[in-house]
Amino acid sequence: MVRGVPGRREGQVEAVETHEIIYKSQGGKCVPDNEIAVCRPDHQRTHFLIEPYLHREELYKIKKGEVDEDNLEDAVSVKR
């Protein structure tokens, strides 16, 4: 399931991209357990290009369903 960050315009369609939670360079594998589908802005957040950032721990919680889209804002980290 694609997750979004609150503030995104309702009905806005984004391209879906795949992000590896643990990078191959860090020993991660190209397997479904290590991948998450994200929209372009969220993918940029996983690479720390735009705020609020999405960290590995947060991605695991999203993937496991521990964070729903309504509470995602509380789960993401903002650079201080």
mmCIF file of the N, C-alpha and C atoms, coordinates in Angstrom:
data_MODEL
# 
_entry.id   MODEL 
# 
loop_
_atom_site.group_PDB 
_atom_site.id 
_atom_site.type_symbol 
_atom_site.label_atom_id 
_atom_site.label_alt_id 
_atom_site.label_comp_id 
_atom_site.label_asym_id 
_atom_site.label_entity_id 
_atom_site.label_seq_id 
_atom_site.pdbx_PDB_ins_code 
_atom_site.Cartn_x 
_atom_site.Cartn_y 
_atom_site.Cartn_z 
_atom_site.occupancy 
_atom_site.B_iso_or_equiv 
_atom_site.pdbx_formal_charge 
_atom_site.auth_seq_id 
_atom_site.auth_comp_id 
_atom_site.auth_asym_id 
_atom_site.auth_atom_id 
_atom_site.pdbx_PDB_model_num 
ATOM 1   N N  . MET A 1 1  ? 0.849  -1.179 0.000  1.00 0.00 ? 1  MET A N  1 
ATOM 2   C CA . MET A 1 1  ? 0.000  0.000  0.000  1.00 0.00 ? 1  MET A CA 1 
ATOM 3   C C  . MET A 1 1  ? 0.893  1.239  0.000  1.00 0.00 ? 1  MET A C  1 
ATOM 4   N N  . VAL A 1 2  ? 0.532  2.187  -0.767 1.00 0.00 ? 2  VAL A N  1 
ATOM 5   C CA . VAL A 1 2  ? 1.284  3.434  -0.831 1.00 0.00 ? 2  VAL A CA 1 
ATOM 6   C C  . VAL A 1 2  ? 0.825  4.336  0.300  1.00 0.00 ? 2  VAL A C  1 
ATOM 7   N N  . ARG A 1 3  ? 1.759  4.870  1.027  1.00 0.00 ? 3  ARG A N  1 
ATOM 8   C CA . ARG A 1 3  ? 1.455  5.769  2.138  1.00 0.00 ? 3  ARG A CA 1 
ATOM 9   C C  . ARG A 1 3  ? 1.828  7.186  1.736  1.00 0.00 ? 3  ARG A C  1 
ATOM 10  N N  . GLY A 1 4  ? 1.121  8.148  2.253  1.00 0.00 ? 4  GLY A N  1 
ATOM 11  C CA . GLY A 1 4  ? 1.420  9.539  1.960  1.00 0.00 ? 4  GLY A CA 1 
ATOM 12  C C  . GLY A 1 4  ? 1.583  10.342 3.226  1.00 0.00 ? 4  GLY A C  1 
ATOM 13  N N  . VAL A 1 5  ? 2.102  11.499 3.093  1.00 0.00 ? 5  VAL A N  1 
ATOM 14  C CA . VAL A 1 5  ? 2.281  12.396 4.227  1.00 0.00 ? 5  VAL A CA 1 
ATOM 15  C C  . VAL A 1 5  ? 1.120  13.373 4.251  1.00 0.00 ? 5  VAL A C  1 
ATOM 16  N N  . PRO A 1 6  ? 0.550  13.629 5.428  1.00 0.00 ? 6  PRO A N  1 
ATOM 17  C CA . PRO A 1 6  ? -0.553 14.580 5.508  1.00 0.00 ? 6  PRO A CA 1 
ATOM 18  C C  . PRO A 1 6  ? -0.192 15.901 4.841  1.00 0.00 ? 6  PRO A C  1 
ATOM 19  N N  . GLY A 1 7  ? -1.180 16.524 4.238  1.00 0.00 ? 7  GLY A N  1 
ATOM 20  C CA . GLY A 1 7  ? -0.934 17.761 3.520  1.00 0.00 ? 7  GLY A CA 1 
ATOM 21  C C  . GLY A 1 7  ? -0.987 17.569 2.015  1.00 0.00 ? 7  GLY A C  1 
ATOM 22  N N  . ARG A 1 8  ? -0.894 16.310 1.594  1.00 0.00 ? 8  ARG A N  1 
ATOM 23  C CA . ARG A 1 8  ? -1.003 16.026 0.169  1.00 0.00 ? 8  ARG A CA 1 
ATOM 24  C C  . ARG A 1 8  ? -2.425 16.315 -0.262 1.00 0.00 ? 8  ARG A C  1 
ATOM 25  N N  . ARG A 1 9  ? -2.584 16.912 -1.422 1.00 0.00 ? 9  ARG A N  1 
ATOM 26  C CA . ARG A 1 9  ? -3.922 17.264 -1.908 1.00 0.00 ? 9  ARG A CA 1 
ATOM 27  C C  . ARG A 1 9  ? -4.754 16.016 -2.165 1.00 0.00 ? 9  ARG A C  1 
ATOM 28  N N  . GLU A 1 10 ? -5.992 16.042 -1.714 1.00 0.00 ? 10 GLU A N  1 
ATOM 29  C CA . GLU A 1 10 ? -6.890 14.911 -1.893 1.00 0.00 ? 10 GLU A CA 1 
ATOM 30  C C  . GLU A 1 10 ? -7.089 14.627 -3.373 1.00 0.00 ? 10 GLU A C  1 
ATOM 31  N N  . GLY A 1 11 ? -7.017 13.373 -3.742 1.00 0.00 ? 11 GLY A N  1 
ATOM 32  C CA . GLY A 1 11 ? -7.212 12.969 -5.125 1.00 0.00 ? 11 GLY A CA 1 
ATOM 33  C C  . GLY A 1 11 ? -5.985 13.121 -6.001 1.00 0.00 ? 11 GLY A C  1 
ATOM 34  N N  . GLN A 1 12 ? -4.899 13.647 -5.431 1.00 0.00 ? 12 GLN A N  1 
ATOM 35  C CA . GLN A 1 12 ? -3.675 13.824 -6.218 1.00 0.00 ? 12 GLN A CA 1 
ATOM 36  C C  . GLN A 1 12 ? -3.075 12.450 -6.515 1.00 0.00 ? 12 GLN A C  1 
ATOM 37  N N  . VAL A 1 13 ? -2.751 12.193 -7.748 1.00 0.00 ? 13 VAL A N  1 
ATOM 38  C CA . VAL A 1 13 ? -2.184 10.916 -8.148 1.00 0.00 ? 13 VAL A CA 1 
ATOM 39  C C  . VAL A 1 13 ? -0.678 11.069 -8.285 1.00 0.00 ? 13 VAL A C  1 
ATOM 40  N N  . GLU A 1 14 ? 0.045  10.193 -7.638 1.00 0.00 ? 14 GLU A N  1 
ATOM 41  C CA . GLU A 1 14 ? 1.502  10.227 -7.672 1.00 0.00 ? 14 GLU A CA 1 
ATOM 42  C C  . GLU A 1 14 ? 2.029  8.943  -8.306 1.00 0.00 ? 14 GLU A C  1 
ATOM 43  N N  . ALA A 1 15 ? 3.180  9.030  -8.922 1.00 0.00 ? 15 ALA A N  1 
ATOM 44  C CA . ALA A 1 15 ? 3.827  7.848  -9.460 1.00 0.00 ? 15 ALA A CA 1 
ATOM 45  C C  . ALA A 1 15 ? 4.314  6.993  -8.296 1.00 0.00 ? 15 ALA A C  1 
ATOM 46  N N  . VAL A 1 16 ? 4.200  5.697  -8.416 1.00 0.00 ? 16 VAL A N  1 
ATOM 47  C CA . VAL A 1 16 ? 4.652  4.796  -7.366 1.00 0.00 ? 16 VAL A CA 1 
ATOM 48  C C  . VAL A 1 16 ? 6.078  4.350  -7.675 1.00 0.00 ? 16 VAL A C  1 
ATOM 49  N N  . GLU A 1 17 ? 6.914  4.419  -6.658 1.00 0.00 ? 17 GLU A N  1 
ATOM 50  C CA . GLU A 1 17 ? 8.302  3.987  -6.782 1.00 0.00 ? 17 GLU A CA 1 
ATOM 51  C C  . GLU A 1 17 ? 8.578  2.960  -5.691 1.00 0.00 ? 17 GLU A C  1 
ATOM 52  N N  . THR A 1 18 ? 9.583  2.140  -5.914 1.00 0.00 ? 18 THR A N  1 
ATOM 53  C CA . THR A 1 18 ? 9.963  1.136  -4.928 1.00 0.00 ? 18 THR A CA 1 
ATOM 54  C C  . THR A 1 18 ? 11.230 1.585  -4.222 1.00 0.00 ? 18 THR A C  1 
ATOM 55  N N  . HIS A 1 19 ? 11.207 1.486  -2.900 1.00 0.00 ? 19 HIS A N  1 
ATOM 56  C CA . HIS A 1 19 ? 12.377 1.856  -2.103 1.00 0.00 ? 19 HIS A CA 1 
ATOM 57  C C  . HIS A 1 19 ? 12.844 0.642  -1.332 1.00 0.00 ? 19 HIS A C  1 
ATOM 58  N N  . GLU A 1 20 ? 14.160 0.399  -1.350 1.00 0.00 ? 20 GLU A N  1 
ATOM 59  C CA . GLU A 1 20 ? 14.740 -0.675 -0.539 1.00 0.00 ? 20 GLU A CA 1 
ATOM 60  C C  . GLU A 1 20 ? 14.973 -0.120 0.856  1.00 0.00 ? 20 GLU A C  1 
ATOM 61  N N  . ILE A 1 21 ? 14.400 -0.768 1.850  1.00 0.00 ? 21 ILE A N  1 
ATOM 62  C CA . ILE A 1 21 ? 14.515 -0.277 3.221  1.00 0.00 ? 21 ILE A CA 1 
ATOM 63  C C  . ILE A 1 21 ? 15.964 -0.373 3.693  1.00 0.00 ? 21 ILE A C  1 
ATOM 64  N N  . ILE A 1 22 ? 16.600 -1.511 3.452  1.00 0.00 ? 22 ILE A N  1 
ATOM 65  C CA . ILE A 1 22 ? 18.041 -1.640 3.699  1.00 0.00 ? 22 ILE A CA 1 
ATOM 66  C C  . ILE A 1 22 ? 18.702 -1.677 2.328  1.00 0.00 ? 22 ILE A C  1 
ATOM 67  N N  . TYR A 1 23 ? 19.563 -0.712 2.066  1.00 0.00 ? 23 TYR A N  1 
ATOM 68  C CA . TYR A 1 23 ? 20.217 -0.605 0.761  1.00 0.00 ? 23 TYR A CA 1 
ATOM 69  C C  . TYR A 1 23 ? 21.084 -1.825 0.464  1.00 0.00 ? 23 TYR A C  1 
ATOM 70  N N  . LYS A 1 24 ? 21.203 -2.159 -0.828 1.00 0.00 ? 24 LYS A N  1 
ATOM 71  C CA . LYS A 1 24 ? 22.057 -3.269 -1.243 1.00 0.00 ? 24 LYS A CA 1 
ATOM 72  C C  . LYS A 1 24 ? 23.482 -3.078 -0.734 1.00 0.00 ? 24 LYS A C  1 
ATOM 73  N N  . SER A 1 25 ? 23.947 -1.830 -0.756 1.00 0.00 ? 25 SER A N  1 
ATOM 74  C CA . SER A 1 25 ? 25.313 -1.536 -0.299 1.00 0.00 ? 25 SER A CA 1 
ATOM 75  C C  . SER A 1 25 ? 25.494 -1.810 1.193  1.00 0.00 ? 25 SER A C  1 
ATOM 76  N N  . GLN A 1 26 ? 24.372 -1.943 1.914  1.00 0.00 ? 26 GLN A N  1 
ATOM 77  C CA . GLN A 1 26 ? 24.414 -2.226 3.353  1.00 0.00 ? 26 GLN A CA 1 
ATOM 78  C C  . GLN A 1 26 ? 23.982 -3.661 3.651  1.00 0.00 ? 26 GLN A C  1 
ATOM 79  N N  . GLY A 1 27 ? 23.939 -4.484 2.606  1.00 0.00 ? 27 GLY A N  1 
ATOM 80  C CA . GLY A 1 27 ? 23.600 -5.893 2.787  1.00 0.00 ? 27 GLY A CA 1 
ATOM 81  C C  . GLY A 1 27 ? 22.138 -6.236 2.535  1.00 0.00 ? 27 GLY A C  1 
ATOM 82  N N  . GLY A 1 28 ? 21.333 -5.267 2.123  1.00 0.00 ? 28 GLY A N  1 
ATOM 83  C CA . GLY A 1 28 ? 19.928 -5.519 1.834  1.00 0.00 ? 28 GLY A CA 1 
ATOM 84  C C  . GLY A 1 28 ? 19.743 -6.325 0.559  1.00 0.00 ? 28 GLY A C  1 
ATOM 85  N N  . LYS A 1 29 ? 18.653 -7.012 0.467  1.00 0.00 ? 29 LYS A N  1 
ATOM 86  C CA . LYS A 1 29 ? 18.321 -7.832 -0.699 1.00 0.00 ? 29 LYS A CA 1 
ATOM 87  C C  . LYS A 1 29 ? 17.144 -7.230 -1.451 1.00 0.00 ? 29 LYS A C  1 
ATOM 88  N N  . CYS A 1 30 ? 17.051 -7.550 -2.747 1.00 0.00 ? 30 CYS A N  1 
ATOM 89  C CA . CYS A 1 30 ? 15.907 -7.129 -3.571 1.00 0.00 ? 30 CYS A CA 1 
ATOM 90  C C  . CYS A 1 30 ? 14.794 -8.159 -3.409 1.00 0.00 ? 30 CYS A C  1 
ATOM 91  N N  . VAL A 1 31 ? 14.169 -8.142 -2.249 1.00 0.00 ? 31 VAL A N  1 
ATOM 92  C CA . VAL A 1 31 ? 13.077 -9.063 -1.943 1.00 0.00 ? 31 VAL A CA 1 
ATOM 93  C C  . VAL A 1 31 ? 11.920 -8.253 -1.377 1.00 0.00 ? 31 VAL A C  1 
ATOM 94  N N  . PRO A 1 32 ? 10.686 -8.737 -1.524 1.00 0.00 ? 32 PRO A N  1 
ATOM 95  C CA . PRO A 1 32 ? 9.523  -7.970 -1.051 1.00 0.00 ? 32 PRO A CA 1 
ATOM 96  C C  . PRO A 1 32 ? 9.588  -7.543 0.414  1.00 0.00 ? 32 PRO A C  1 
ATOM 97  N N  . ASP A 1 33 ? 10.187 -8.366 1.274  1.00 0.00 ? 33 ASP A N  1 
ATOM 98  C CA . ASP A 1 33 ? 10.270 -7.991 2.691  1.00 0.00 ? 33 ASP A CA 1 
ATOM 99  C C  . ASP A 1 33 ? 11.136 -6.762 2.921  1.00 0.00 ? 33 ASP A C  1 
ATOM 100 N N  . ASN A 1 34 ? 12.004 -6.454 1.974  1.00 0.00 ? 34 ASN A N  1 
ATOM 101 C CA . ASN A 1 34 ? 12.915 -5.322 2.111  1.00 0.00 ? 34 ASN A CA 1 
ATOM 102 C C  . ASN A 1 34 ? 12.498 -4.148 1.227  1.00 0.00 ? 34 ASN A C  1 
ATOM 103 N N  . GLU A 1 35 ? 11.342 -4.212 0.624  1.00 0.00 ? 35 GLU A N  1 
ATOM 104 C CA . GLU A 1 35 ? 10.907 -3.149 -0.283 1.00 0.00 ? 35 GLU A CA 1 
ATOM 105 C C  . GLU A 1 35 ? 9.581  -2.563 0.177  1.00 0.00 ? 35 GLU A C  1 
ATOM 106 N N  . ILE A 1 36 ? 9.387  -1.280 -0.140 1.00 0.00 ? 36 ILE A N  1 
ATOM 107 C CA . ILE A 1 36 ? 8.131  -0.614 0.166  1.00 0.00 ? 36 ILE A CA 1 
ATOM 108 C C  . ILE A 1 36 ? 7.787  0.294  -1.012 1.00 0.00 ? 36 ILE A C  1 
ATOM 109 N N  . ALA A 1 37 ? 6.525  0.335  -1.389 1.00 0.00 ? 37 ALA A N  1 
ATOM 110 C CA . ALA A 1 37 ? 6.060  1.214  -2.467 1.00 0.00 ? 37 ALA A CA 1 
ATOM 111 C C  . ALA A 1 37 ? 5.765  2.585  -1.873 1.00 0.00 ? 37 ALA A C  1 
ATOM 112 N N  . VAL A 1 38 ? 6.313  3.602  -2.492 1.00 0.00 ? 38 VAL A N  1 
ATOM 113 C CA . VAL A 1 38 ? 6.118  4.974  -2.022 1.00 0.00 ? 38 VAL A CA 1 
ATOM 114 C C  . VAL A 1 38 ? 5.885  5.894  -3.220 1.00 0.00 ? 38 VAL A C  1 
ATOM 115 N N  . CYS A 1 39 ? 5.242  7.026  -2.966 1.00 0.00 ? 39 CYS A N  1 
ATOM 116 C CA . CYS A 1 39 ? 5.095  8.029  -4.019 1.00 0.00 ? 39 CYS A CA 1 
ATOM 117 C C  . CYS A 1 39 ? 6.414  8.802  -4.137 1.00 0.00 ? 39 CYS A C  1 
ATOM 118 N N  . ARG A 1 40 ? 6.558  9.580  -5.176 1.00 0.00 ? 40 ARG A N  1 
ATOM 119 C CA . ARG A 1 40 ? 7.804  10.320 -5.424 1.00 0.00 ? 40 ARG A CA 1 
ATOM 120 C C  . ARG A 1 40 ? 8.215  11.193 -4.234 1.00 0.00 ? 40 ARG A C  1 
ATOM 121 N N  . PRO A 1 41 ? 7.311  12.040 -3.673 1.00 0.00 ? 41 PRO A N  1 
ATOM 122 C CA . PRO A 1 41 ? 7.743  12.862 -2.537 1.00 0.00 ? 41 PRO A CA 1 
ATOM 123 C C  . PRO A 1 41 ? 8.197  12.023 -1.331 1.00 0.00 ? 41 PRO A C  1 
ATOM 124 N N  . ASP A 1 42 ? 7.486  10.919 -1.050 1.00 0.00 ? 42 ASP A N  1 
ATOM 125 C CA . ASP A 1 42 ? 7.902  10.084 0.067  1.00 0.00 ? 42 ASP A CA 1 
ATOM 126 C C  . ASP A 1 42 ? 9.227  9.394  -0.226 1.00 0.00 ? 42 ASP A C  1 
ATOM 127 N N  . HIS A 1 43 ? 9.473  9.034  -1.483 1.00 0.00 ? 43 HIS A N  1 
ATOM 128 C CA . HIS A 1 43 ? 10.757 8.437  -1.844 1.00 0.00 ? 43 HIS A CA 1 
ATOM 129 C C  . HIS A 1 43 ? 11.877 9.453  -1.623 1.00 0.00 ? 43 HIS A C  1 
ATOM 130 N N  . GLN A 1 44 ? 11.627 10.699 -1.956 1.00 0.00 ? 44 GLN A N  1 
ATOM 131 C CA . GLN A 1 44 ? 12.624 11.741 -1.697 1.00 0.00 ? 44 GLN A CA 1 
ATOM 132 C C  . GLN A 1 44 ? 12.857 11.899 -0.198 1.00 0.00 ? 44 GLN A C  1 
ATOM 133 N N  . ARG A 1 45 ? 11.820 11.706 0.595  1.00 0.00 ? 45 ARG A N  1 
ATOM 134 C CA . ARG A 1 45 ? 11.973 11.780 2.059  1.00 0.00 ? 45 ARG A CA 1 
ATOM 135 C C  . ARG A 1 45 ? 12.847 10.645 2.580  1.00 0.00 ? 45 ARG A C  1 
ATOM 136 N N  . THR A 1 46 ? 12.749 9.462  1.960  1.00 0.00 ? 46 THR A N  1 
ATOM 137 C CA . THR A 1 46 ? 13.570 8.327  2.411  1.00 0.00 ? 46 THR A CA 1 
ATOM 138 C C  . THR A 1 46 ? 15.047 8.566  2.118  1.00 0.00 ? 46 THR A C  1 
ATOM 139 N N  . HIS A 1 47 ? 15.337 9.402  1.134  1.00 0.00 ? 47 HIS A N  1 
ATOM 140 C CA . HIS A 1 47 ? 16.722 9.737  0.788  1.00 0.00 ? 47 HIS A CA 1 
ATOM 141 C C  . HIS A 1 47 ? 17.140 11.083 1.364  1.00 0.00 ? 47 HIS A C  1 
ATOM 142 N N  . PHE A 1 48 ? 16.333 11.616 2.286  1.00 0.00 ? 48 PHE A N  1 
ATOM 143 C CA . PHE A 1 48 ? 16.628 12.847 3.017  1.00 0.00 ? 48 PHE A CA 1 
ATOM 144 C C  . PHE A 1 48 ? 16.788 14.060 2.113  1.00 0.00 ? 48 PHE A C  1 
ATOM 145 N N  . LEU A 1 49 ? 15.995 14.097 1.043  1.00 0.00 ? 49 LEU A N  1 
ATOM 146 C CA . LEU A 1 49 ? 16.047 15.229 0.113  1.00 0.00 ? 49 LEU A CA 1 
ATOM 147 C C  . LEU A 1 49 ? 15.030 16.302 0.468  1.00 0.00 ? 49 LEU A C  1 
ATOM 148 N N  . ILE A 1 50 ? 13.903 15.890 1.079  1.00 0.00 ? 50 ILE A N  1 
ATOM 149 C CA . ILE A 1 50 ? 12.901 16.855 1.529  1.00 0.00 ? 50 ILE A CA 1 
ATOM 150 C C  . ILE A 1 50 ? 12.387 16.421 2.904  1.00 0.00 ? 50 ILE A C  1 
ATOM 151 N N  . GLU A 1 51 ? 11.908 17.384 3.650  1.00 0.00 ? 51 GLU A N  1 
ATOM 152 C CA . GLU A 1 51 ? 11.384 17.113 4.989  1.00 0.00 ? 51 GLU A CA 1 
ATOM 153 C C  . GLU A 1 51 ? 9.875  16.977 4.943  1.00 0.00 ? 51 GLU A C  1 
ATOM 154 N N  . PRO A 1 52 ? 9.243  16.285 5.860  1.00 0.00 ? 52 PRO A N  1 
ATOM 155 C CA . PRO A 1 52 ? 9.872  15.520 6.945  1.00 0.00 ? 52 PRO A CA 1 
ATOM 156 C C  . PRO A 1 52 ? 10.484 14.233 6.403  1.00 0.00 ? 52 PRO A C  1 
ATOM 157 N N  . TYR A 1 53 ? 11.628 13.853 6.966  1.00 0.00 ? 53 TYR A N  1 
ATOM 158 C CA . TYR A 1 53 ? 12.346 12.675 6.515  1.00 0.00 ? 53 TYR A CA 1 
ATOM 159 C C  . TYR A 1 53 ? 11.637 11.396 6.954  1.00 0.00 ? 53 TYR A C  1 
ATOM 160 N N  . LEU A 1 54 ? 11.803 10.340 6.167  1.00 0.00 ? 54 LEU A N  1 
ATOM 161 C CA . LEU A 1 54 ? 11.322 9.001  6.527  1.00 0.00 ? 54 LEU A CA 1 
ATOM 162 C C  . LEU A 1 54 ? 12.543 8.121  6.764  1.00 0.00 ? 54 LEU A C  1 
ATOM 163 N N  . HIS A 1 55 ? 12.695 7.637  7.990  1.00 0.00 ? 55 HIS A N  1 
ATOM 164 C CA . HIS A 1 55 ? 13.837 6.798  8.360  1.00 0.00 ? 55 HIS A CA 1 
ATOM 165 C C  . HIS A 1 55 ? 13.467 5.326  8.284  1.00 0.00 ? 55 HIS A C  1 
ATOM 166 N N  . ARG A 1 56 ? 14.485 4.484  8.292  1.00 0.00 ? 56 ARG A N  1 
ATOM 167 C CA . ARG A 1 56 ? 14.309 3.036  8.171  1.00 0.00 ? 56 ARG A CA 1 
ATOM 168 C C  . ARG A 1 56 ? 13.310 2.487  9.186  1.00 0.00 ? 56 ARG A C  1 
ATOM 169 N N  . GLU A 1 57 ? 13.431 2.909  10.442 1.00 0.00 ? 57 GLU A N  1 
ATOM 170 C CA . GLU A 1 57 ? 12.539 2.412  11.479 1.00 0.00 ? 57 GLU A CA 1 
ATOM 171 C C  . GLU A 1 57 ? 11.086 2.773  11.169 1.00 0.00 ? 57 GLU A C  1 
ATOM 172 N N  . GLU A 1 58 ? 10.877 3.970  10.667 1.00 0.00 ? 58 GLU A N  1 
ATOM 173 C CA . GLU A 1 58 ? 9.532  4.419  10.314 1.00 0.00 ? 58 GLU A CA 1 
ATOM 174 C C  . GLU A 1 58 ? 8.981  3.627  9.136  1.00 0.00 ? 58 GLU A C  1 
ATOM 175 N N  . LEU A 1 59 ? 9.841  3.322  8.171  1.00 0.00 ? 59 LEU A N  1 
ATOM 176 C CA . LEU A 1 59 ? 9.413  2.540  7.012  1.00 0.00 ? 59 LEU A CA 1 
ATOM 177 C C  . LEU A 1 59 ? 8.979  1.135  7.435  1.00 0.00 ? 59 LEU A C  1 
ATOM 178 N N  . TYR A 1 60 ? 9.720  0.525  8.371  1.00 0.00 ? 60 TYR A N  1 
ATOM 179 C CA . TYR A 1 60 ? 9.329  -0.795 8.872  1.00 0.00 ? 60 TYR A CA 1 
ATOM 180 C C  . TYR A 1 60 ? 7.969  -0.738 9.552  1.00 0.00 ? 60 TYR A C  1 
ATOM 181 N N  . LYS A 1 61 ? 7.733  0.300  10.358 1.00 0.00 ? 61 LYS A N  1 
ATOM 182 C CA . LYS A 1 61 ? 6.432  0.436  11.037 1.00 0.00 ? 61 LYS A CA 1 
ATOM 183 C C  . LYS A 1 61 ? 5.310  0.602  10.026 1.00 0.00 ? 61 LYS A C  1 
ATOM 184 N N  . ILE A 1 62 ? 5.545  1.404  8.989  1.00 0.00 ? 62 ILE A N  1 
ATOM 185 C CA . ILE A 1 62 ? 4.535  1.601  7.943  1.00 0.00 ? 62 ILE A CA 1 
ATOM 186 C C  . ILE A 1 62 ? 4.261  0.277  7.236  1.00 0.00 ? 62 ILE A C  1 
ATOM 187 N N  . LYS A 1 63 ? 5.334  -0.426 6.889  1.00 0.00 ? 63 LYS A N  1 
ATOM 188 C CA . LYS A 1 63 ? 5.191  -1.688 6.167  1.00 0.00 ? 63 LYS A CA 1 
ATOM 189 C C  . LYS A 1 63 ? 4.444  -2.728 6.995  1.00 0.00 ? 63 LYS A C  1 
ATOM 190 N N  . LYS A 1 64 ? 4.688  -2.760 8.289  1.00 0.00 ? 64 LYS A N  1 
ATOM 191 C CA . LYS A 1 64 ? 4.023  -3.717 9.177  1.00 0.00 ? 64 LYS A CA 1 
ATOM 192 C C  . LYS A 1 64 ? 2.588  -3.315 9.497  1.00 0.00 ? 64 LYS A C  1 
ATOM 193 N N  . GLY A 1 65 ? 2.193  -2.103 9.101  1.00 0.00 ? 65 GLY A N  1 
ATOM 194 C CA . GLY A 1 65 ? 0.847  -1.639 9.379  1.00 0.00 ? 65 GLY A CA 1 
ATOM 195 C C  . GLY A 1 65 ? 0.689  -1.069 10.780 1.00 0.00 ? 65 GLY A C  1 
ATOM 196 N N  . GLU A 1 66 ? 1.814  -0.778 11.442 1.00 0.00 ? 66 GLU A N  1 
ATOM 197 C CA . GLU A 1 66 ? 1.767  -0.224 12.796 1.00 0.00 ? 66 GLU A CA 1 
ATOM 198 C C  . GLU A 1 66 ? 1.442  1.264  12.785 1.00 0.00 ? 66 GLU A C  1 
ATOM 199 N N  . VAL A 1 67 ? 1.534  1.879  11.621 1.00 0.00 ? 67 VAL A N  1 
ATOM 200 C CA . VAL A 1 67 ? 1.232  3.305  11.474 1.00 0.00 ? 67 VAL A CA 1 
ATOM 201 C C  . VAL A 1 67 ? 0.206  3.425  10.361 1.00 0.00 ? 67 VAL A C  1 
ATOM 202 N N  . ASP A 1 68 ? -0.940 4.025  10.659 1.00 0.00 ? 68 ASP A N  1 
ATOM 203 C CA . ASP A 1 68 ? -1.902 4.243  9.590  1.00 0.00 ? 68 ASP A CA 1 
ATOM 204 C C  . ASP A 1 68 ? -1.703 5.646  9.017  1.00 0.00 ? 68 ASP A C  1 
ATOM 205 N N  . GLU A 1 69 ? -2.258 5.875  7.867  1.00 0.00 ? 69 GLU A N  1 
ATOM 206 C CA . GLU A 1 69 ? -2.027 7.127  7.151  1.00 0.00 ? 69 GLU A CA 1 
ATOM 207 C C  . GLU A 1 69 ? -2.484 8.344  7.946  1.00 0.00 ? 69 GLU A C  1 
ATOM 208 N N  . ASP A 1 70 ? -3.510 8.194  8.766  1.00 0.00 ? 70 ASP A N  1 
ATOM 209 C CA . ASP A 1 70 ? -3.993 9.313  9.563  1.00 0.00 ? 70 ASP A CA 1 
ATOM 210 C C  . ASP A 1 70 ? -2.992 9.726  10.631 1.00 0.00 ? 70 ASP A C  1 
ATOM 211 N N  . ASN A 1 71 ? -2.156 8.777  11.084 1.00 0.00 ? 71 ASN A N  1 
ATOM 212 C CA . ASN A 1 71 ? -1.182 9.067  12.139 1.00 0.00 ? 71 ASN A CA 1 
ATOM 213 C C  . ASN A 1 71 ? 0.241  9.140  11.620 1.00 0.00 ? 71 ASN A C  1 
ATOM 214 N N  . LEU A 1 72 ? 0.417  9.166  10.318 1.00 0.00 ? 72 LEU A N  1 
ATOM 215 C CA . LEU A 1 72 ? 1.751  9.151  9.741  1.00 0.00 ? 72 LEU A CA 1 
ATOM 216 C C  . LEU A 1 72 ? 2.554  10.371 10.142 1.00 0.00 ? 72 LEU A C  1 
ATOM 217 N N  . GLU A 1 73 ? 1.901  11.514 10.271 1.00 0.00 ? 73 GLU A N  1 
ATOM 218 C CA . GLU A 1 73 ? 2.618  12.733 10.632 1.00 0.00 ? 73 GLU A CA 1 
ATOM 219 C C  . GLU A 1 73 ? 3.362  12.562 11.954 1.00 0.00 ? 73 GLU A C  1 
ATOM 220 N N  . ASP A 1 74 ? 2.793  11.819 12.889 1.00 0.00 ? 74 ASP A N  1 
ATOM 221 C CA . ASP A 1 74 ? 3.441  11.583 14.176 1.00 0.00 ? 74 ASP A CA 1 
ATOM 222 C C  . ASP A 1 74 ? 4.628  10.622 14.032 1.00 0.00 ? 74 ASP A C  1 
ATOM 223 N N  . ALA A 1 75 ? 4.658  9.841  12.963 1.00 0.00 ? 75 ALA A N  1 
ATOM 224 C CA . ALA A 1 75 ? 5.700  8.816  12.807 1.00 0.00 ? 75 ALA A CA 1 
ATOM 225 C C  . ALA A 1 75 ? 6.935  9.316  12.085 1.00 0.00 ? 75 ALA A C  1 
ATOM 226 N N  . VAL A 1 76 ? 6.829  10.393 11.331 1.00 0.00 ? 76 VAL A N  1 
ATOM 227 C CA . VAL A 1 76 ? 7.967  10.859 10.552 1.00 0.00 ? 76 VAL A CA 1 
ATOM 228 C C  . VAL A 1 76 ? 8.788  11.848 11.347 1.00 0.00 ? 76 VAL A C  1 
ATOM 229 N N  . SER A 1 77 ? 10.091 11.859 11.061 1.00 0.00 ? 77 SER A N  1 
ATOM 230 C CA . SER A 1 77 ? 11.002 12.738 11.775 1.00 0.00 ? 77 SER A CA 1 
ATOM 231 C C  . SER A 1 77 ? 11.249 14.014 10.966 1.00 0.00 ? 77 SER A C  1 
ATOM 232 N N  . VAL A 1 78 ? 11.324 15.089 11.667 1.00 0.00 ? 78 VAL A N  1 
ATOM 233 C CA . VAL A 1 78 ? 11.647 16.368 11.035 1.00 0.00 ? 78 VAL A CA 1 
ATOM 234 C C  . VAL A 1 78 ? 13.041 16.746 11.479 1.00 0.00 ? 78 VAL A C  1 
ATOM 235 N N  . LYS A 1 79 ? 13.875 17.146 10.531 1.00 0.00 ? 79 LYS A N  1 
ATOM 236 C CA . LYS A 1 79 ? 15.237 17.577 10.832 1.00 0.00 ? 79 LYS A CA 1 
ATOM 237 C C  . LYS A 1 79 ? 15.182 18.769 11.774 1.00 0.00 ? 79 LYS A C  1 
ATOM 238 N N  . ARG A 1 80 ? 15.938 18.738 12.818 1.00 0.00 ? 80 ARG A N  1 
ATOM 239 C CA . ARG A 1 80 ? 15.969 19.835 13.797 1.00 0.00 ? 80 ARG A CA 1 
ATOM 240 C C  . ARG A 1 80 ? 17.207 20.665 13.626 1.00 0.00 ? 80 ARG A C  1 
# 
